[in-house]
Amino acid sequence: MRRAIAIILGLMFFSGSLFAQSQKPVKLLYASTAASTAAHGMAAKVMAEEAEKLSGGRIKIDVHLDGTLFTQEGQISAIRQGTLDMTDGSPNWFAEQVPSIAMFTAAYIFKDYAHMTKVLNGDIGKKINEAVADKMGVRPLSAWYIGTRNINLRDIGRVVKLPTDMKGIKLRMPNSPSWIAMGKALGANPTPIAISEVYLSLKTGTIDGQENPIPTTILRKFYEVTKYMLLTGHLVDTTMPVINEKKWKSLSKEDQEILYKAAEKARDFCDVTNLKIEEDGIATLKGKGLIIYEIDKNAWMKYAQDYYLSDKEISKSWDLDLLKQISALAD
């Protein structure tokens, strides 16, 4: 009898400890270079608000945007070291440490928004997230849509319709191996420049063009210093809220579930907002004087595919069976 009472008391103490752990306050620091007026910047605040609401005020995410705390390179280093709790990331910088993810950074890997979110927010995405958490020490919580990327050019003296027309064009790309490879897959001369320097670089002719989603092109007013947009739709782009893995493991299961739910609430906000901006974006850009060109997307897709598969250094880590599974999900 005494033993049974001791066991019951022990179980009560253990469950009480778990309850106390799940009820303790949680403070998380989220820093990003995302503009506070961009959909994914606003989504970070939506996530913070939802986490606080679902936790009854226990979980507080302190959100800092516009690069006020870290540069893009700095935030990546800080979250891996644990001096920053949360930020946003993408397959492009995951691929530098997890080569098997490299193919998710390739041009035309996804057909459209529905295809992308089915993959990255489904079972395949969960496996990717676990691999990133294991190899990099940061855990993606969701994949938010930030728009489909198109090529935007200054007046270079000729019209570009095919990837072969891109030869010699200095196209701004983010500075990472996967982004540089994408620039080449588009037929261009990729030129790495920070996003904050793109407007002036276009204005002075340091670069001939840039490629970004329509929401970014509108937000950063690149239409003021360019003449054309080619609707290449070469990358269905995402950003992923990520958390330091040690911090994640220190949280209770209840709090982990709250963060997942908050990230999903923010994803819905971000995706709907950017889809709406894109829906109206072509008319907006035309109204700003930008000339919009439809292109033969099949020609661009074939050029990109031939480039990736012919460069064994780039595609050596690709899981071609998984690539077939991804392609099948587009149907």
C-alpha positions as CSV (number, residue, x, y, z in Angstrom):
1,M,0.0,0.0,0.0
2,R,2.8,2.4,1.0
3,R,4.6,1.6,-2.3
4,A,1.5,2.3,-4.3
5,I,1.1,5.7,-2.5
6,A,4.7,6.5,-3.2
7,I,4.3,5.7,-6.9
8,I,1.2,7.8,-7.1
9,L,3.0,10.7,-5.4
10,G,6.0,10.3,-7.7
11,L,3.8,10.4,-10.8
12,M,2.0,13.5,-9.4
13,F,5.3,15.2,-8.8
14,F,6.6,14.2,-12.3
15,S,3.4,15.4,-14.1
16,G,3.5,18.6,-12.0
17,S,7.0,19.2,-13.1
18,L,6.0,18.8,-16.8
19,F,3.1,21.1,-16.2
20,A,5.3,23.7,-14.6
21,Q,7.8,23.4,-17.5
22,S,5.0,23.9,-20.1
23,Q,3.7,26.9,-18.1
24,K,7.0,28.8,-17.8
25,P,7.4,32.1,-19.7
26,V,9.3,31.8,-23.0
27,K,11.0,34.8,-24.6
28,L,12.4,34.5,-28.1
29,L,14.4,37.0,-30.2
30,Y,13.4,37.1,-33.9
31,A,15.6,39.3,-36.2
32,S,15.5,39.6,-39.9
33,T,16.5,41.9,-42.8
34,A,13.0,41.6,-44.2
35,A,11.3,45.0,-44.7
36,S,8.7,45.7,-42.1
37,T,6.3,46.7,-44.9
38,A,6.9,43.3,-46.8
39,A,4.3,40.6,-46.4
40,H,6.9,38.2,-44.7
41,G,8.0,41.0,-42.4
42,M,4.4,41.6,-41.3
43,A,3.9,37.8,-41.1
44,A,6.6,37.6,-38.5
45,K,4.6,39.9,-36.3
46,V,1.4,37.8,-37.0
47,M,3.4,34.8,-35.8
48,A,4.4,36.6,-32.6
49,E,0.9,37.8,-31.9
50,E,-0.6,34.3,-32.5
51,A,2.0,32.6,-30.3
52,E,1.3,35.0,-27.5
53,K,-2.4,34.5,-27.9
54,L,-2.3,30.7,-28.0
55,S,0.0,30.6,-24.9
56,G,-2.1,33.0,-22.9
57,G,0.7,35.5,-22.9
58,R,3.5,33.1,-21.9
59,I,5.3,33.0,-25.2
60,K,6.7,36.4,-26.4
61,I,8.6,36.7,-29.7
62,D,10.5,40.0,-29.9
63,V,10.5,40.9,-33.6
64,H,13.2,43.1,-35.1
65,L,12.9,43.8,-38.9
66,D,14.7,45.9,-41.5
67,G,18.1,44.5,-40.6
68,T,18.2,46.6,-37.4
69,L,20.1,43.9,-35.4
70,F,22.0,41.8,-38.0
71,T,23.0,41.7,-41.6
72,Q,21.7,38.8,-43.7
73,E,25.0,37.0,-43.2
74,G,25.1,38.0,-39.5
75,Q,21.7,36.6,-38.7
76,I,22.6,33.2,-40.2
77,S,25.7,33.0,-38.1
78,A,23.9,34.3,-35.0
79,I,21.1,31.8,-35.1
80,R,23.5,28.8,-35.6
81,Q,25.5,30.0,-32.6
82,G,22.4,30.5,-30.5
83,T,22.9,34.2,-29.9
84,L,19.7,34.7,-31.9
85,D,16.6,32.5,-31.4
86,M,14.7,33.0,-34.6
87,T,15.1,34.4,-38.1
88,D,14.0,33.6,-41.7
89,G,16.0,31.3,-44.0
90,S,15.7,29.6,-47.4
91,P,16.7,26.5,-49.2
92,N,19.5,28.5,-50.8
93,W,21.5,29.0,-47.6
94,F,20.5,25.6,-46.2
95,A,22.0,24.0,-49.3
96,E,25.5,25.3,-48.4
97,Q,25.5,23.0,-45.4
98,V,23.0,20.3,-46.5
99,P,23.9,19.4,-50.2
100,S,20.9,17.1,-50.6
101,I,18.7,20.2,-50.5
102,A,20.6,21.9,-53.4
103,M,18.1,20.8,-56.0
104,F,15.3,22.8,-54.2
105,T,17.3,26.0,-55.2
106,A,17.2,25.2,-58.9
107,A,15.2,27.2,-61.5
108,Y,11.9,25.6,-62.4
109,I,11.9,23.0,-59.6
110,F,8.3,24.1,-58.9
111,K,5.5,24.6,-61.4
112,D,3.5,27.2,-59.4
113,Y,2.5,28.3,-55.9
114,A,0.2,25.3,-55.3
115,H,3.0,22.9,-56.3
116,M,5.6,24.6,-54.0
117,T,3.4,24.6,-50.9
118,K,2.2,21.0,-51.4
119,V,5.9,19.9,-51.4
120,L,7.5,22.2,-48.8
121,N,4.6,22.2,-46.4
122,G,3.9,18.5,-46.8
123,D,5.6,15.2,-46.0
124,I,8.7,16.0,-48.2
125,G,9.0,19.4,-46.5
126,K,9.0,17.7,-43.1
127,K,11.9,15.5,-44.1
128,I,13.8,18.5,-45.3
129,N,13.2,20.4,-42.1
130,E,14.5,17.4,-40.0
131,A,17.6,17.2,-42.2
132,V,18.3,21.0,-41.8
133,A,17.8,20.7,-38.0
134,D,20.2,17.8,-37.8
135,K,22.9,19.2,-40.0
136,M,22.7,22.9,-39.3
137,G,21.2,23.2,-35.8
138,V,18.3,25.4,-37.0
139,R,14.7,24.1,-37.5
140,P,12.4,25.5,-40.2
141,L,8.8,25.7,-39.0
142,S,7.0,26.4,-42.2
143,A,7.5,27.7,-45.8
144,W,6.0,31.1,-46.6
145,Y,5.4,32.2,-50.2
146,I,7.1,35.5,-51.1
147,G,6.3,35.4,-54.8
148,T,7.5,34.0,-58.1
149,R,10.7,35.5,-59.4
150,N,10.9,37.2,-62.8
151,I,13.7,38.9,-64.7
152,N,13.7,42.7,-64.7
153,L,16.1,44.6,-67.1
154,R,17.3,48.1,-67.9
155,D,17.3,49.3,-71.5
156,I,20.2,47.3,-72.8
157,G,19.6,48.1,-76.4
158,R,17.9,44.8,-77.4
159,V,14.9,42.8,-76.5
160,V,15.4,39.5,-74.6
161,K,13.1,36.7,-75.3
162,L,15.2,33.5,-74.9
163,P,17.9,32.5,-72.4
164,T,20.5,32.6,-75.2
165,D,19.7,36.4,-75.5
166,M,20.9,36.8,-71.9
167,K,24.5,36.2,-72.8
168,G,26.7,38.9,-71.3
169,I,23.9,40.5,-69.3
170,K,25.0,41.3,-65.7
171,L,22.2,40.0,-63.7
172,R,22.2,40.7,-60.0
173,M,22.0,37.5,-57.8
174,P,22.3,37.0,-54.1
175,N,25.8,35.9,-53.1
176,S,25.7,32.2,-52.6
177,P,26.8,29.3,-54.9
178,S,23.2,28.1,-55.6
179,W,22.1,31.6,-56.5
180,I,25.1,32.1,-58.8
181,A,24.3,28.8,-60.4
182,M,20.7,29.9,-61.0
183,G,22.0,33.1,-62.8
184,K,24.0,30.9,-65.2
185,A,21.0,28.6,-65.6
186,L,19.1,31.7,-66.9
187,G,21.9,32.3,-69.4
188,A,23.2,35.5,-67.7
189,N,26.4,36.7,-66.2
190,P,25.5,36.5,-62.5
191,T,26.7,39.4,-60.4
192,P,26.5,39.1,-56.6
193,I,25.2,42.4,-55.0
194,A,23.4,42.9,-51.7
195,I,19.7,43.7,-52.1
196,S,20.1,47.1,-50.5
197,E,22.5,48.1,-53.3
198,V,20.4,46.9,-56.2
199,Y,18.5,50.1,-56.9
200,L,21.6,52.3,-57.2
201,S,23.4,49.6,-59.2
202,L,20.6,49.5,-61.7
203,K,20.5,53.3,-61.9
204,T,24.3,53.6,-62.5
205,G,24.5,50.7,-64.9
206,T,26.7,48.6,-62.6
207,I,24.3,45.8,-63.4
208,D,21.9,45.3,-66.3
209,G,19.1,43.6,-64.4
210,Q,17.7,41.9,-61.3
211,E,15.3,39.0,-60.7
212,N,12.8,39.1,-57.8
213,P,9.2,38.4,-57.1
214,I,6.7,41.1,-58.3
215,P,6.0,42.2,-54.6
216,T,9.7,42.9,-54.1
217,T,10.0,44.7,-57.4
218,I,7.1,47.0,-56.4
219,L,8.2,47.4,-52.8
220,R,11.7,48.4,-53.7
221,K,10.6,50.5,-56.7
222,F,12.9,48.8,-59.2
223,Y,10.5,49.8,-61.9
224,E,11.9,53.3,-61.6
225,V,15.4,52.2,-62.9
226,T,14.4,49.4,-65.3
227,K,12.5,49.2,-68.6
228,Y,11.4,45.6,-69.1
229,M,10.1,42.6,-67.2
230,L,10.3,39.1,-68.6
231,L,7.7,36.8,-67.0
232,T,10.1,33.9,-66.7
233,G,8.6,32.6,-63.4
234,H,11.8,30.7,-62.8
235,L,11.5,30.3,-59.1
236,V,8.5,30.0,-56.8
237,D,10.2,31.6,-53.9
238,T,9.9,31.0,-50.2
239,T,11.1,32.2,-46.9
240,M,11.1,29.9,-43.8
241,P,10.9,31.0,-40.2
242,V,13.6,29.1,-38.4
243,I,14.5,28.5,-34.7
244,N,17.7,27.5,-33.1
245,E,17.5,23.8,-32.5
246,K,18.9,23.8,-29.0
247,K,16.3,26.5,-28.1
248,W,13.6,24.3,-29.8
249,K,14.5,21.3,-27.8
250,S,14.4,23.3,-24.5
251,L,10.7,24.0,-25.2
252,S,7.9,21.8,-24.0
253,K,5.9,19.8,-26.6
254,E,3.0,22.1,-25.9
255,D,5.0,25.2,-26.7
256,Q,6.5,23.6,-29.8
257,E,3.0,22.9,-31.1
258,I,2.0,26.5,-30.3
259,L,4.9,27.8,-32.4
260,Y,4.0,25.5,-35.3
261,K,0.4,26.7,-35.2
262,A,1.6,30.4,-35.0
263,A,3.9,29.8,-38.0
264,E,1.0,28.4,-40.0
265,K,-1.2,31.3,-39.1
266,A,1.5,33.6,-40.4
267,R,2.0,31.5,-43.5
268,D,-1.7,31.9,-44.4
269,F,-1.3,35.7,-44.0
270,C,1.9,35.9,-46.0
271,D,0.7,33.7,-48.8
272,V,-2.7,35.4,-49.3
273,T,-1.1,38.8,-49.2
274,N,1.6,38.1,-51.8
275,L,-0.8,36.2,-54.1
276,K,-3.1,39.3,-54.0
277,I,-0.2,41.6,-54.8
278,E,0.9,39.4,-57.7
279,E,-2.7,39.3,-59.0
280,D,-2.7,43.1,-59.3
281,G,1.0,43.5,-59.8
282,I,1.3,43.3,-63.6
283,A,-1.3,46.1,-64.0
284,T,0.6,48.1,-61.3
285,L,3.9,47.7,-63.1
286,K,2.5,48.6,-66.5
287,G,1.0,51.7,-64.9
288,K,4.5,52.6,-63.7
289,G,5.8,52.4,-67.3
290,L,7.4,48.9,-67.2
291,I,7.1,46.9,-70.5
292,I,6.0,43.3,-69.7
293,Y,7.0,40.5,-72.0
294,E,5.5,37.0,-72.0
295,I,8.1,34.4,-73.0
296,D,8.3,30.8,-74.2
297,K,8.7,29.3,-70.7
298,N,9.4,25.8,-72.1
299,A,12.6,27.1,-73.8
300,W,13.8,28.6,-70.5
301,M,13.0,25.5,-68.6
302,K,14.9,23.3,-71.0
303,Y,17.9,25.6,-71.0
304,A,18.0,25.6,-67.2
305,Q,17.5,21.8,-67.0
306,D,20.3,21.2,-69.5
307,Y,22.6,23.5,-67.6
308,Y,22.0,21.9,-64.2
309,L,22.3,18.3,-65.4
310,S,25.4,19.0,-67.5
311,D,27.3,20.5,-64.6
312,K,27.9,17.4,-62.5
313,E,29.4,19.5,-59.7
314,I,26.0,21.1,-59.2
315,S,23.7,18.1,-59.6
316,K,25.9,15.4,-58.1
317,S,24.0,15.7,-54.8
318,W,20.5,15.7,-56.4
319,D,18.2,12.9,-55.4
320,L,16.7,12.2,-58.9
321,D,14.1,9.8,-57.5
322,L,12.9,12.5,-55.1
323,L,12.9,14.9,-58.0
324,K,10.5,12.6,-59.8
325,Q,8.2,12.5,-56.8
326,I,8.2,16.3,-56.6
327,S,7.4,16.6,-60.3
328,A,4.5,14.1,-59.9
329,L,3.0,16.4,-57.2
330,A,2.6,19.1,-59.8
331,D,-0.1,17.1,-61.6
